[in-house]
Amino acid sequence: MVAALTKRFGDLDIAEEAAAEAFATAVERWPADGVPPNPGAWLTTTANRKAIDRIRRENKRDDKQKRAQMVDDDAHEPPGAVDDERLRLIFTCCHPALACETRVALTLRMVGGLTVPEIARAFLVQEATMGRRITRAKEKIKAARIPYRVPSADDLPARVSGVLAVVFLVFNEGYLATGPGTDPIRHDLSAEAIRLTRLLRALLPENGEVAGLLALMLLTEARRTARVSAAGELVPLGEQDRAAWDVALIAEGHRLVRERLVCAAAGVAPGRYQILAAINAVHTSARVARDTDWSQVLALYDQLTRLDPSPIIALNRAIAVAELDGPDVALTAVDRLEDTLAGYHAYQATRADLLRRLGRTDESRAAYDRAIELAGNTAEIAYLARRRDRLG
């Protein structure tokens, strides 16, 4: 965009400021008005108008005014390294000048269309905290005059980790919607995340984490039709009808995982998404739930913990521990996470199930009550309520 504006107006300063102002305007307007059908054209047109306004305000050189009057507002810049409009915007929003968490949150709001409460739940923070974080990001864009620039091929590797985080969180919101007023599963979001990741795969075919994220999404999406019962209740992995899984998506996901295993054998260490994909490959390889290789799952979680020692990973690891060492050992590990995860519904649901298996009925019921209070997904609430009511 900047190069195109510079060519039209003959002034690099005007071009850069017009692009920055257009991007800042999008940050302010798109969350309220929605992302336009053609975001790139909207930004180009807005930047042209900003440049014209500035030239007219300055009113210093007649030749600039003549050039401004001759500008075709409908002209478009070349696509650069990324052809897809939405993916270009995600790469643009993931600017290195912003902190990683901030750029992810801002992009989810502007491009992903997620609400502030949905983003706050994804980051396990209060809604007000996330609102302030997004506001600060907007202010920094204005103050630093961060321009809207089409990412070049050289920009992609430095920004790809933030882009992957954005796409993964969009997929997660589709996989299990957190808002009480939405469908339990939002296929539109998960399908769009997979589409964007396929584009990323074509752009960066040698990037292991892109391949890993695509595999993870495919293996998860393959189970979609089996995840909610006809009564609208969430069906956990161990109780799903595996005949209803999408065998084509599973085969594609397994192929990508095997491809990354070959790279790992050659000395290329796998990243977070690759390990998560491998865990899902273990689950989807089992013909029935009891055939799951939990020792392999636990080994993969141990590997993942070294890369990402987050409480969420520790919680998921405890589920594997329960299958191998028993619910008492797992509960000890889960209870250590209370300070950070007490307000997270999955923590309370996991704890409720472990207490149920240990016969501690009253404590289990209280944990189920808390999980239901915290959960926003209607199908998940229905499942948790049934488990609680069956305690007797």
SULUR-V903779 format. One record per backbone hydrogen bond with DSSP energy under -1.0 kcal/mol. CO is the residue of the C=O (numbers start at 1). NH is the residue of the N-H. E is the energy in kcal/mol with one decimal. If there is no record, write none. Layout:
# SULUR-V903779
CO_NH_E, CO_NH_E
This chain:
# SULUR-V903779
1_5_-2.8, 2_6_-2.8, 3_7_-2.2, 4_8_-1.8, 5_9_-2.9, 6_10_-2.5, 11_15_-2.0, 12_16_-2.8, 13_17_-2.4, 14_18_-2.5, 15_19_-2.2, 16_20_-2.3, 17_21_-2.5, 18_22_-2.2, 19_23_-2.3, 20_24_-2.5, 21_25_-2.3, 22_26_-2.1, 23_27_-2.1, 24_28_-1.6, 25_29_-2.7, 26_30_-2.4, 29_33_-3.4, 30_34_-2.8, 38_42_-2.2, 39_43_-2.5, 40_44_-2.4, 41_45_-2.8, 42_46_-2.6, 43_47_-2.7, 44_48_-2.3, 45_49_-2.2, 46_50_-2.6, 47_51_-2.5, 48_52_-2.5, 49_53_-2.8, 50_54_-2.4, 51_55_-2.5, 52_56_-2.5, 53_57_-2.4, 54_58_-2.8, 55_59_-2.5, 61_65_-1.5, 62_66_-2.2, 63_67_-2.1, 64_68_-2.4, 65_69_-2.0, 66_70_-1.1, 68_71_-1.0, 72_75_-1.9, 84_88_-2.4, 85_89_-2.1, 86_90_-2.0, 87_91_-2.4, 88_92_-2.4, 89_93_-2.9, 90_94_-1.7, 93_95_-2.0, 95_98_-2.0, 99_103_-2.8, 100_104_-2.2, 101_105_-2.4, 102_106_-2.7, 103_107_-2.2, 104_108_-2.4, 105_109_-1.7, 106_110_-2.8, 107_111_-2.6, 107_112_-2.1, 108_114_-2.1, 115_119_-2.3, 116_120_-2.8, 117_121_-2.2, 118_122_-1.7, 119_123_-1.7, 120_125_-2.3, 126_130_-2.2, 127_131_-2.5, 128_132_-2.2, 129_133_-2.0, 130_134_-2.4, 131_135_-2.2, 132_136_-2.6, 133_137_-1.7, 134_138_-2.1, 135_139_-2.3, 136_140_-2.3, 137_141_-2.2, 138_142_-1.9, 139_143_-2.9, 140_144_-3.0, 141_146_-1.6, 151_81_-1.5, 155_159_-1.1, 156_160_-1.4, 159_163_-1.9, 160_164_-2.9, 161_165_-1.9, 162_166_-2.1, 163_167_-2.6, 164_168_-2.6, 165_169_-2.1, 166_170_-2.2, 167_171_-2.4, 168_172_-2.5, 169_173_-1.9, 170_174_-1.5, 171_175_-2.8, 172_176_-2.4, 174_186_-2.1, 179_182_-1.3, 184_177_-2.0, 186_190_-1.7, 187_191_-2.8, 188_192_-1.7, 189_193_-2.4, 190_194_-2.1, 191_195_-2.3, 192_196_-2.5, 193_197_-2.1, 194_198_-2.2, 195_199_-1.8, 196_200_-2.3, 197_201_-2.3, 198_202_-1.8, 199_203_-2.0, 200_204_-3.0, 204_207_-1.6, 207_211_-1.8, 208_212_-2.5, 209_213_-2.6, 210_214_-2.3, 211_215_-2.4, 212_216_-2.5, 213_217_-2.6, 214_218_-2.5, 215_219_-2.5, 216_220_-1.7, 217_221_-3.3, 218_222_-1.9, 220_223_-1.5, 221_224_-1.9, 222_246_-2.1, 223_226_-1.3, 224_227_-1.7, 227_235_-3.2, 229_232_-2.0, 233_229_-3.0, 236_239_-1.7, 237_240_-1.2, 240_242_-1.0, 241_244_-1.8, 242_245_-1.1, 246_250_-2.0, 247_251_-2.4, 248_252_-2.2, 249_253_-2.6, 250_254_-2.8, 251_255_-2.0, 252_256_-1.9, 253_257_-2.1, 254_258_-2.7, 255_259_-2.0, 256_260_-1.9, 257_261_-2.0, 258_262_-1.8, 259_263_-1.3, 260_264_-2.4, 261_265_-2.2, 262_266_-1.1, 263_268_-2.3, 264_267_-1.6, 271_275_-2.0, 272_276_-2.3, 273_277_-2.2, 274_278_-1.9, 275_279_-2.2, 276_280_-2.0, 277_281_-2.0, 278_282_-1.8, 279_283_-1.8, 280_284_-2.5, 288_291_-1.7, 289_292_-1.8, 292_294_-1.7, 293_297_-1.9, 294_298_-2.7, 295_299_-2.1, 296_300_-2.2, 297_301_-2.2, 298_302_-2.4, 299_303_-1.9, 300_304_-2.5, 301_305_-2.6, 302_306_-1.2, 304_308_-3.2, 308_310_-2.1, 310_314_-2.0, 311_315_-2.2, 312_316_-2.2, 313_317_-2.5, 314_318_-1.8, 316_320_-1.1, 317_321_-2.1, 318_322_-2.1, 319_323_-1.1, 320_324_-1.4, 321_325_-3.6, 326_330_-1.7, 327_331_-2.5, 328_332_-1.6, 329_333_-1.5, 330_334_-2.5, 331_335_-2.9, 334_337_-2.1, 335_338_-1.3, 337_341_-2.5, 338_342_-1.6, 341_344_-2.3, 344_348_-1.6, 345_349_-2.6, 346_350_-2.4, 347_351_-2.5, 348_352_-2.4, 349_353_-2.0, 350_354_-2.2, 351_355_-2.5, 352_356_-2.2, 353_357_-2.2, 354_358_-1.2, 355_360_-2.4, 356_359_-1.5, 359_361_-1.5, 360_364_-2.3, 361_365_-2.8, 362_366_-2.0, 363_367_-2.0, 364_368_-2.6, 365_369_-2.5, 366_370_-2.0, 367_371_-2.4, 368_372_-2.7, 369_373_-2.0, 370_374_-1.8, 371_375_-2.2, 377_381_-2.4, 378_382_-2.1, 379_234_-2.2, 379_383_-1.9, 380_384_-2.7, 381_385_-2.6, 382_386_-1.9, 383_387_-2.3, 384_388_-2.4, 385_389_-2.6, 386_390_-1.3, 388_391_-1.7
